[in-house]
C-alpha cells in the first residue's frame, strides 16, 4: 500500500512499471491510463526504451487490437507471439520489435482505469503463471493509485466549489446589508432634507438642500449598482422578476411616482443570460421618467410578444412630440443598448398624455 500512498501519481505508476519489469525479467513495460470517459489514453508510461525511441512513437496507442482487448478482458492475456495473435493490429512505424506479451487491465471498484503490460521475457519464450500473479498484484496497486488521485482531484474541485459558494453567500449578505441598512438610511435622510428644502423660506438654503438631496440620490444609485454587482443571485434566471420589481419599488419610493412592475416569469427565464442588460435598460428608462416625465404613475412590464420579448416602461407624464424632438443622450443610450442586443427600440409619446418606451428583444 506504500506505493498507492505516494503523492505523485506519475511517480507511483512509473515505479509500478519498473517493478513489473524487474520482477518478471521483461525487456519492456508500459502502463496506459484511460481518460475518465474510457475512450482514449490519457497518460502513457514506458520502461525499457530510450527517450529517442519513445519520441519516435508519437502519440500514445489508442487502445485498438491487443491493447484494447486488455482493457476489456476480465482475465490477464499471456501469449508467446504478438504478431501471430489474431487480435493484433501490428505495430506503428518506428516501434521497437516485440514478441511475447503479458498484460492485464487496471480495474478498481468496477471502473477500468487502463492497462499494464510487459513484452519480451528475456530468459524464456513467454511469461509464466508466477509472472502473471506478480502483474495482477501490481495492476491492483496501479488501480488504487489512479482511483486515489482522481478522488483527491474531485475533493479539491468540490472544495474550490464550496469556497466559491461561501464567497457568493458572503457577497449576498453584504449586498443585503447595504440595501436594508445604508440605502434605506440614506433615503430617509434625503426625504428629510427634501422636506426642509420645501419648507425653507430662504432660497439659497433651499437650493443647497436640493443639491444635497441630489448628491444623496447619486450615492444611492452608486450603491445600488454595487449591490447588483455583489449579488449575482438577484439576476439569476428565476430572480430577474424580483430585480425588476425591487427596482420599481425603490424608484417609486424615491421619486413619489406610483410605480408597478408586471413580469412574465417565462420571459424572465428566457432572458436569463441577458438579465444584466434588461435591468440596465429598465434603470435608464426609469431615470428618463424621473428627469423629464413629470409623471404621477409609471409601469414596468416584461412579457412575451409576437415579435420577441418586450420590455416596456410607460408613464402618464407630460409626454412630448416624438417627430419634433431630437433623441437626447438618455434615449440614444437606450437605443444603442437595445440594438447591441439585436433588438428594436420604439418610443411613443403624446404631449400631455405620457410616454411609452418599448424594447423588443429576440427570444
C-alpha positions in Angstrom: 0.0 0.0 0.0 3.0 2.3 0.3 3.0 2.7 -3.5 -0.6 3.9 -3.6 0.1 6.5 -0.9 2.7 8.4 -2.9 1.7 12.0 -3.7 2.8 12.0 -7.3 0.7 9.7 -9.4 3.2 9.6 -12.3 6.0 8.6 -9.8 3.8 5.8 -8.5 2.9 4.4 -11.9 6.5 4.6 -13.1 7.6 2.7 -10.1 4.9 0.0 -10.7 6.1 -0.5 -14.3 9.7 -0.7 -13.1 8.9 -3.3 -10.5 6.9 -5.3 -13.1 9.9 -5.3 -15.5 12.4 -6.2 -12.7 10.3 -8.9 -11.1 9.4 -10.7 -14.4 12.5 -10.2 -16.3 10.8 -8.3 -19.1 12.6 -6.2 -21.6 9.8 -3.6 -22.0 6.9 -2.5 -19.8 4.1 0.1 -20.3 1.1 1.4 -18.4 -1.7 3.3 -20.1 -4.2 5.3 -18.1 -7.6 5.9 -19.8 -9.4 9.2 -19.8 -12.3 9.3 -17.4 -14.7 8.5 -20.2 -12.6 5.5 -21.2 -12.3 6.4 -24.9 -8.6 7.2 -25.2 -5.2 7.0 -23.4 -4.7 10.0 -21.1 -1.2 9.0 -19.8 1.3 6.5 -21.1 4.3 5.4 -19.1 7.1 3.2 -20.5 10.2 1.4 -19.3 12.8 -0.3 -21.4 13.1 2.1 -24.4 15.2 5.2 -24.8 13.7 8.7 -24.8 14.5 8.9 -28.5 12.6 5.7 -29.3 9.7 6.9 -27.2 9.6 10.2 -29.0 9.7 8.4 -32.4 6.5 6.5 -31.4 4.5 9.8 -31.5 1.1 9.8 -29.8 0.2 7.1 -27.2 -1.6 4.0 -28.5 -5.3 4.4 -28.9 -6.2 1.0 -27.4 -7.0 -1.0 -30.6 -6.0 -4.6 -31.1 -4.4 -6.4 -28.2 -4.3 -3.3 -26.0 -8.0 -2.8 -26.4 -8.5 -6.5 -25.6 -6.5 -6.0 -22.4 -8.9 -3.3 -21.1 -12.0 -5.5 -22.0 -10.8 -8.9 -20.8 -11.6 -9.9 -17.2 -8.5 -12.1 -17.2 -4.8 -11.4 -18.0 -3.6 -12.1 -21.5 -0.4 -14.1 -21.9 0.8 -15.1 -25.4 4.2 -16.1 -26.9 4.0 -14.1 -30.1 2.2 -10.8 -30.6 2.3 -10.9 -34.3 0.7 -14.3 -34.6 -2.3 -13.4 -32.4 -5.4 -12.7 -34.4 -6.3 -9.7 -32.2 -3.1 -7.9 -33.1 -3.2 -5.0 -35.4 0.5 -4.8 -35.9 3.0 -2.1 -34.7 3.1 1.5 -35.7 6.1 2.9 -37.6 9.4 3.2 -35.6 8.1 0.8 -32.9 10.8 -1.5 -31.4 10.3 -5.2 -32.3 8.4 -7.2 -29.6 7.4 -10.8 -29.3 5.9 -12.3 -26.1 3.3 -10.4 -24.1 1.8 -10.4 -20.7 -0.9 -7.8 -19.8 -3.8 -7.1 -17.6 -6.4 -4.4 -17.2 -6.2 -1.9 -14.3 -9.6 -2.0 -12.6 -10.9 -0.9 -9.3 -14.5 -0.8 -7.9 -15.8 -1.8 -11.3 -14.1 1.0 -13.1 -11.4 0.2 -15.7 -8.6 2.8 -15.4 -6.3 1.4 -18.1 -3.9 -1.5 -18.7 -0.4 -2.7 -17.6 1.6 -4.9 -20.0 5.1 -6.4 -20.5 6.8 -7.8 -23.5 9.8 -10.0 -24.4 10.6 -12.1 -21.3 14.4 -12.3 -21.6 15.0 -15.7 -20.0 12.2 -17.6 -21.6 10.0 -17.9 -24.7 7.0 -16.5 -22.8 5.9 -15.2 -19.4 4.7 -17.8 -16.8 2.0 -18.1 -14.2 4.1 -16.6 -11.5 4.8 -13.5 -13.7 1.1 -13.3 -14.2 0.4 -13.2 -10.4 3.0 -10.5 -10.0 1.5 -8.4 -12.7 -2.1 -8.7 -11.3 -0.9 -7.6 -7.9 0.9 -4.6 -9.4 -2.1 -3.7 -11.6 -4.2 -3.7 -8.5 -1.8 -1.2 -6.9 -2.0 0.9 -10.0 -5.8 0.9 -9.8 -5.7 2.1 -6.2 -3.2 4.8 -7.1 -5.3 6.1 -10.0 -8.5 6.0 -8.0 -6.9 7.8 -5.1 -5.5 10.5 -7.3 -8.9 11.1 -9.0 -10.7 11.1 -5.7 -8.2 13.7 -4.5 -8.7 15.8 -7.6 -12.5 15.6 -7.1 -12.3 16.5 -3.5 -10.1 19.5 -4.4 -12.6 20.5 -7.0 -15.5 20.3 -4.6 -13.5 22.2 -2.0 -13.0 25.0 -4.5 -16.7 25.0 -5.4 -17.7 25.1 -1.8 -15.3 28.0 -1.2 -16.8 29.8 -4.2 -20.3 29.3 -2.9 -19.2 30.6 0.5 -17.8 33.7 -1.2 -21.1 34.2 -3.1 -23.1 33.8 0.1 -20.9 36.4 1.8 -21.3 38.8 -1.1 -25.1 38.2 -0.9 -25.1 39.1 2.8 -23.1 42.2 2.2 -25.4 43.3 -0.6 -28.5 42.7 1.6 -27.0 44.7 4.5 -26.1 47.6 2.1 -29.7 47.6 0.7 -31.6 47.1 4.0 -29.3 49.3 6.1 -27.3 52.0 4.3 -29.6 52.7 1.3 -32.7 52.9 3.5 -30.9 55.3 5.9 -29.7 57.5 3.1 -33.1 57.5 1.6 -34.6 58.7 4.9 -32.0 61.4 5.2 -32.8 62.6 1.6 -36.5 62.7 2.3 -35.9 64.8 5.5 -33.7 67.2 3.6 -36.2 67.4 0.8 -38.9 68.4 3.3 -36.7 71.0 4.8 -35.9 72.5 1.4 -39.7 72.7 0.7 -40.5 74.4 4.0 -37.4 76.7 3.9 -38.1 80.4 3.4 -34.5 81.0 2.3 -34.0 80.4 -1.4 -30.2 79.9 -1.1 -30.7 77.4 1.8 -33.3 75.5 -0.2 -31.0 75.3 -3.2 -28.2 73.9 -1.1 -30.6 71.3 0.4 -31.8 70.3 -3.0 -28.2 69.9 -4.1 -27.5 67.7 -1.1 -30.6 65.6 -2.0 -29.2 65.1 -5.5 -25.9 64.0 -4.0 -27.7 61.5 -1.9 -29.6 60.2 -4.8 -26.4 59.7 -6.7 -24.9 57.9 -3.8 -28.0 55.6 -3.6 -27.7 54.9 -7.4 -24.0 54.0 -7.0 -24.7 51.7 -4.0 -27.5 50.1 -5.9 -25.1 49.4 -8.8 -22.6 47.9 -6.3 -25.4 45.7 -4.9 -26.3 44.3 -8.4 -22.6 43.5 -8.8 -22.3 42.0 -5.3 -25.5 40.0 -5.6 -25.4 38.0 -8.9 -28.2 35.9 -7.5 -30.7 38.8 -8.0 -30.1 38.5 -11.7 -30.3 34.7 -11.8 -32.8 33.2 -14.1 -35.6 32.8 -11.5 -35.0 36.2 -9.9 -35.0 38.7 -12.8 -38.6 39.4 -11.9 -37.6 40.1 -8.4 -34.9 42.5 -9.6 -37.3 44.5 -11.7 -40.0 44.6 -9.0 -37.5 45.7 -6.5 -36.2 48.4 -8.8 -39.7 49.6 -9.5 -40.5 49.7 -5.7 -37.3 51.7 -4.9 -37.9 54.1 -7.8 -41.5 54.8 -6.6 -40.3 55.3 -3.0 -37.5 57.7 -4.1 -39.5 59.8 -6.6 -43.0 59.7 -5.3 -44.2 58.3 -8.7 -46.5 55.3 -8.1 -44.7 52.5 -9.9 -45.7 48.9 -10.6 -43.9 46.0 -12.2 -45.5 43.3 -14.2 -43.2 40.5 -15.2 -43.9 37.3 -17.1 -41.8 34.5 -15.5 -41.3 32.7 -18.8 -40.0 35.8 -20.4 -37.6 36.4 -17.5 -36.4 32.8 -17.8 -35.6 33.2 -21.5 -33.7 36.4 -20.8 -31.6 34.9 -18.0 -28.3 35.2 -19.9 -29.1 38.9 -20.7 -30.6 39.8 -17.4 -28.0 42.4 -16.6 -28.8 44.3 -19.8 -32.5 44.1 -19.1 -32.0 45.6 -15.6 -29.9 48.4 -17.0 -32.4 49.1 -19.8 -35.2 49.5 -17.2 -33.0 51.6 -15.0 -32.1 54.1 -17.8 -35.8 54.3 -18.9 -36.9 55.0 -15.3 -34.2 57.6 -15.0 -35.7 59.4 -18.0 -39.2 59.3 -16.4 -37.9 60.9 -13.2 -36.0 63.6 -15.1 -38.4 64.6 -17.8 -41.8 62.9 -17.4 -43.4 64.8 -14.6 -45.5 61.7 -14.1 -47.8 60.5 -11.4 -47.7 56.8 -12.3 -45.4 54.5 -14.1 -45.4 50.8 -15.1 -42.5 48.5 -15.9 -43.5 45.3 -17.8 -41.7 42.3 -19.3 -43.7 39.9 -21.4 -43.6 37.7 -24.5 -44.8 39.5 -27.7 -45.5 38.4 -31.2 -42.0 39.6 -32.4 -40.0 38.6 -29.3 -39.6 39.6 -25.7 -40.9 43.0 -24.8 -39.6 45.3 -22.0 -41.9 48.3 -21.7 -41.8 51.3 -19.5 -44.8 53.7 -19.8 -45.8 56.7 -17.7 -48.6 59.3 -17.6 -46.3 62.3 -17.7 -46.3 65.3 -19.8 -45.1 63.5 -22.9 -43.5 65.1 -26.0 -43.8 65.3 -29.8 -41.6 62.4 -31.0 -41.4 63.7 -34.5 -40.3 67.2 -33.5 -37.8 66.1 -30.8 -34.3 65.0 -31.4 -33.1 62.0 -29.4 -31.3 63.1 -26.3 -28.5 61.3 -24.6 -30.8 59.2 -22.5 -32.9 57.9 -25.3 -29.8 57.5 -27.5 -28.2 55.3 -24.9 -31.3 53.2 -24.7 -31.4 52.7 -28.4 -27.8 51.7 -28.7 -28.1 49.2 -25.8 -31.2 47.6 -27.3 -29.6 47.4 -30.8 -26.4 45.8 -29.3 -28.7 43.0 -28.1 -30.2 42.6 -31.6 -33.4 44.3 -30.6 -35.5 47.3 -31.7 -36.5 50.3 -29.6 -39.7 52.2 -30.2 -40.8 55.4 -28.4 -44.4 56.5 -28.4 -45.4 59.8 -26.8 -48.2 62.3 -26.9 -47.9 65.8 -25.3 -49.9 65.7 -22.1 -50.7 62.0 -22.3 -47.5 60.3 -21.4 -44.7 58.2 -22.9 -44.1 54.5 -23.7 -40.6 53.2 -24.2 -40.7 49.7 -25.8 -37.7 47.4 -26.3 -38.4 44.3 -28.3 -35.6 41.7 -27.9 -35.0 38.5 -29.8 -36.1 35.4 -27.9 
